Amino acid sequence: MGITTIALLLVAVILLVWSFIKSREKTKKSIKVATNMGKGIAVEIISILALIGLFLTLVPPETIRNVLGGTSVPMATLISAAFGTVTLIPAFVAFPLAASLVDQGAHLVSMAAFITTLTMVGFITAPIEIEYFGKRFTLVRNVLSFAAAIMISFGMGLIL
């Protein structure tokens, strides 16, 4: 464990003890709520990780290398960006997935495009966004976010 992790755990324990001293009942209730939320999230995370593991098992590394890390970085980047646009998984799951794909031969630029479009472009959530903000706003925001995600991914390629 790193020093930052230890420091954060220490602060959390101190604050929990302080909360318990201040109000035992509220602290117990909060811990119960957090535990129930954690159980619900854990099921989702395990399911997503199982699907990712299945994907990585069924798709040969050569295919990943050819499609996402082949000689045409711009094409691999657009393919990854398209997948990121229509994928609805939490970012904290996308990072390990991207790392696994890089280990299998995917290009860093294409994985940067996948993660940035995943977090910035809301194709799956567009109907809800249209309901609250309108079609024009949703379209403009998603197009600009997609373009920005592509620029960010190529910038990451220059940096890394």
C-alpha beads as a LAMMPS data file, in Angstrom:
LAMMPS data file: protein, C-alpha beads

160 atoms
159 bonds

1 atom types
1 bond types

-500.0 500.0 xlo xhi
-500.0 500.0 ylo yhi
-500.0 500.0 zlo zhi

Masses

1 110.0

Atoms # bond

1 1 1 0.000 0.000 0.000
2 1 1 1.211 3.453 -0.856
3 1 1 1.456 6.353 1.525
4 1 1 -1.546 8.075 -0.081
5 1 1 -3.730 5.013 0.417
6 1 1 -2.666 4.709 4.041
7 1 1 -3.301 8.416 4.630
8 1 1 -6.788 8.229 3.090
9 1 1 -7.669 5.138 5.136
10 1 1 -6.438 6.837 8.296
11 1 1 -8.512 9.959 7.593
12 1 1 -11.573 7.785 6.881
13 1 1 -11.171 5.862 10.140
14 1 1 -10.683 9.078 12.146
15 1 1 -13.785 10.641 10.585
16 1 1 -15.793 7.466 11.190
17 1 1 -14.789 7.425 14.860
18 1 1 -15.626 11.134 15.150
19 1 1 -19.025 10.521 13.528
20 1 1 -19.671 7.587 15.868
21 1 1 -18.852 9.740 18.912
22 1 1 -21.074 12.548 17.639
23 1 1 -24.093 10.310 16.838
24 1 1 -24.003 6.536 17.154
25 1 1 -27.461 6.097 15.648
26 1 1 -26.799 8.172 12.514
27 1 1 -23.401 6.524 11.998
28 1 1 -24.894 3.012 12.265
29 1 1 -27.660 3.986 9.835
30 1 1 -25.100 5.449 7.386
31 1 1 -22.946 2.324 7.556
32 1 1 -26.013 0.179 6.862
33 1 1 -26.982 2.324 3.832
34 1 1 -23.399 2.284 2.514
35 1 1 -23.185 -1.497 2.943
36 1 1 -26.408 -2.037 0.977
37 1 1 -25.225 0.314 -1.769
38 1 1 -21.875 -1.495 -1.885
39 1 1 -23.617 -4.854 -2.295
40 1 1 -25.630 -3.533 -5.237
41 1 1 -22.597 -2.002 -6.901
42 1 1 -20.512 -5.128 -6.284
43 1 1 -22.980 -7.272 -8.238
44 1 1 -22.844 -4.861 -11.178
45 1 1 -19.046 -4.625 -11.139
46 1 1 -18.582 -8.401 -10.929
47 1 1 -21.023 -8.869 -13.830
48 1 1 -19.218 -6.323 -15.986
49 1 1 -15.806 -7.783 -15.145
50 1 1 -17.099 -11.274 -15.993
51 1 1 -18.290 -10.026 -19.389
52 1 1 -14.947 -8.347 -20.001
53 1 1 -13.126 -11.546 -19.048
54 1 1 -15.357 -13.537 -21.390
55 1 1 -14.686 -11.057 -24.199
56 1 1 -10.922 -11.246 -23.667
57 1 1 -11.119 -15.044 -23.611
58 1 1 -13.229 -15.392 -26.756
59 1 1 -11.508 -12.743 -28.882
60 1 1 -7.988 -13.799 -29.842
61 1 1 -5.155 -11.337 -29.127
62 1 1 -4.342 -11.266 -32.851
63 1 1 -7.804 -9.900 -33.610
64 1 1 -7.461 -7.223 -30.934
65 1 1 -3.996 -6.377 -32.239
66 1 1 -5.223 -6.179 -35.850
67 1 1 -8.372 -4.150 -35.174
68 1 1 -7.270 -1.869 -32.331
69 1 1 -3.525 -1.736 -32.751
70 1 1 -2.826 -2.413 -36.387
71 1 1 -0.862 -0.230 -38.710
72 1 1 -3.711 2.259 -39.175
73 1 1 -3.832 4.144 -35.887
74 1 1 -6.482 6.608 -37.162
75 1 1 -8.796 3.735 -38.153
76 1 1 -8.205 1.896 -34.847
77 1 1 -8.897 5.163 -33.024
78 1 1 -12.192 5.703 -34.843
79 1 1 -13.276 2.104 -34.172
80 1 1 -12.430 2.444 -30.477
81 1 1 -14.159 5.823 -30.304
82 1 1 -17.278 4.307 -31.864
83 1 1 -17.279 1.506 -29.284
84 1 1 -16.806 4.018 -26.479
85 1 1 -19.678 6.111 -27.786
86 1 1 -22.194 3.265 -27.566
87 1 1 -20.815 1.534 -24.458
88 1 1 -22.344 2.144 -21.065
89 1 1 -19.896 0.947 -18.422
90 1 1 -18.435 2.824 -15.474
91 1 1 -15.108 4.536 -16.113
92 1 1 -13.471 2.693 -13.220
93 1 1 -14.180 -0.546 -15.113
94 1 1 -13.095 0.910 -18.458
95 1 1 -9.570 1.670 -17.244
96 1 1 -8.673 -1.963 -16.415
97 1 1 -10.388 -3.069 -19.635
98 1 1 -8.299 -0.620 -21.652
99 1 1 -5.134 -1.787 -19.884
100 1 1 -6.001 -5.398 -20.722
101 1 1 -6.585 -4.489 -24.356
102 1 1 -3.262 -2.625 -24.494
103 1 1 -1.589 -5.739 -23.062
104 1 1 -3.249 -7.710 -25.882
105 1 1 -1.862 -5.338 -28.520
106 1 1 -4.298 -2.411 -28.776
107 1 1 -2.746 0.986 -29.428
108 1 1 -2.668 3.578 -26.609
109 1 1 -4.256 6.215 -28.842
110 1 1 -7.211 3.971 -29.641
111 1 1 -7.700 3.131 -25.950
112 1 1 -7.550 6.834 -25.058
113 1 1 -10.281 7.391 -27.658
114 1 1 -12.348 4.566 -26.155
115 1 1 -12.122 5.961 -22.621
116 1 1 -12.694 9.605 -23.573
117 1 1 -15.734 8.859 -25.735
118 1 1 -17.038 6.499 -23.066
119 1 1 -16.984 9.307 -20.517
120 1 1 -17.787 12.290 -22.747
121 1 1 -20.246 11.096 -25.408
122 1 1 -23.705 9.935 -24.400
123 1 1 -25.236 8.018 -27.287
124 1 1 -27.052 5.553 -25.035
125 1 1 -28.241 8.286 -22.684
126 1 1 -29.187 10.692 -25.508
127 1 1 -32.970 10.101 -25.191
128 1 1 -32.894 11.250 -21.572
129 1 1 -30.678 14.197 -22.438
130 1 1 -32.993 15.188 -25.306
131 1 1 -35.943 15.113 -22.916
132 1 1 -34.276 17.580 -20.545
133 1 1 -32.120 19.724 -22.834
134 1 1 -33.549 19.322 -26.330
135 1 1 -32.377 17.692 -29.566
136 1 1 -30.168 20.521 -30.765
137 1 1 -28.224 20.805 -27.502
138 1 1 -27.767 17.030 -27.254
139 1 1 -26.572 16.731 -30.847
140 1 1 -24.148 19.664 -30.599
141 1 1 -22.779 18.487 -27.238
142 1 1 -22.241 14.923 -28.467
143 1 1 -20.609 15.990 -31.753
144 1 1 -18.283 18.438 -29.974
145 1 1 -17.519 15.837 -27.289
146 1 1 -16.694 13.228 -29.933
147 1 1 -14.374 15.643 -31.755
148 1 1 -12.728 16.660 -28.475
149 1 1 -12.294 12.995 -27.509
150 1 1 -10.493 12.273 -30.791
151 1 1 -8.203 15.289 -30.287
152 1 1 -7.515 14.257 -26.690
153 1 1 -6.651 10.699 -27.745
154 1 1 -4.156 11.873 -30.366
155 1 1 -2.738 14.323 -27.817
156 1 1 -2.275 11.407 -25.421
157 1 1 -0.472 9.576 -28.229
158 1 1 1.939 12.479 -28.591
159 1 1 2.519 12.654 -24.838
160 1 1 2.891 8.909 -24.260

Bonds

1 1 1 2
2 1 2 3
3 1 3 4
4 1 4 5
5 1 5 6
6 1 6 7
7 1 7 8
8 1 8 9
9 1 9 10
10 1 10 11
11 1 11 12
12 1 12 13
13 1 13 14
14 1 14 15
15 1 15 16
16 1 16 17
17 1 17 18
18 1 18 19
19 1 19 20
20 1 20 21
21 1 21 22
22 1 22 23
23 1 23 24
24 1 24 25
25 1 25 26
26 1 26 27
27 1 27 28
28 1 28 29
29 1 29 30
30 1 30 31
31 1 31 32
32 1 32 33
33 1 33 34
34 1 34 35
35 1 35 36
36 1 36 37
37 1 37 38
38 1 38 39
39 1 39 40
40 1 40 41
41 1 41 42
42 1 42 43
43 1 43 44
44 1 44 45
45 1 45 46
46 1 46 47
47 1 47 48
48 1 48 49
49 1 49 50
50 1 50 51
51 1 51 52
52 1 52 53
53 1 53 54
54 1 54 55
55 1 55 56
56 1 56 57
57 1 57 58
58 1 58 59
59 1 59 60
60 1 60 61
61 1 61 62
62 1 62 63
63 1 63 64
64 1 64 65
65 1 65 66
66 1 66 67
67 1 67 68
68 1 68 69
69 1 69 70
70 1 70 71
71 1 71 72
72 1 72 73
73 1 73 74
74 1 74 75
75 1 75 76
76 1 76 77
77 1 77 78
78 1 78 79
79 1 79 80
80 1 80 81
81 1 81 82
82 1 82 83
83 1 83 84
84 1 84 85
85 1 85 86
86 1 86 87
87 1 87 88
88 1 88 89
89 1 89 90
90 1 90 91
91 1 91 92
92 1 92 93
93 1 93 94
94 1 94 95
95 1 95 96
96 1 96 97
97 1 97 98
98 1 98 99
99 1 99 100
100 1 100 101
101 1 101 102
102 1 102 103
103 1 103 104
104 1 104 105
105 1 105 106
106 1 106 107
107 1 107 108
108 1 108 109
109 1 109 110
110 1 110 111
111 1 111 112
112 1 112 113
113 1 113 114
114 1 114 115
115 1 115 116
116 1 116 117
117 1 117 118
118 1 118 119
119 1 119 120
120 1 120 121
121 1 121 122
122 1 122 123
123 1 123 124
124 1 124 125
125 1 125 126
126 1 126 127
127 1 127 128
128 1 128 129
129 1 129 130
130 1 130 131
131 1 131 132
132 1 132 133
133 1 133 134
134 1 134 135
135 1 135 136
136 1 136 137
137 1 137 138
138 1 138 139
139 1 139 140
140 1 140 141
141 1 141 142
142 1 142 143
143 1 143 144
144 1 144 145
145 1 145 146
146 1 146 147
147 1 147 148
148 1 148 149
149 1 149 150
150 1 150 151
151 1 151 152
152 1 152 153
153 1 153 154
154 1 154 155
155 1 155 156
156 1 156 157
157 1 157 158
158 1 158 159
159 1 159 160
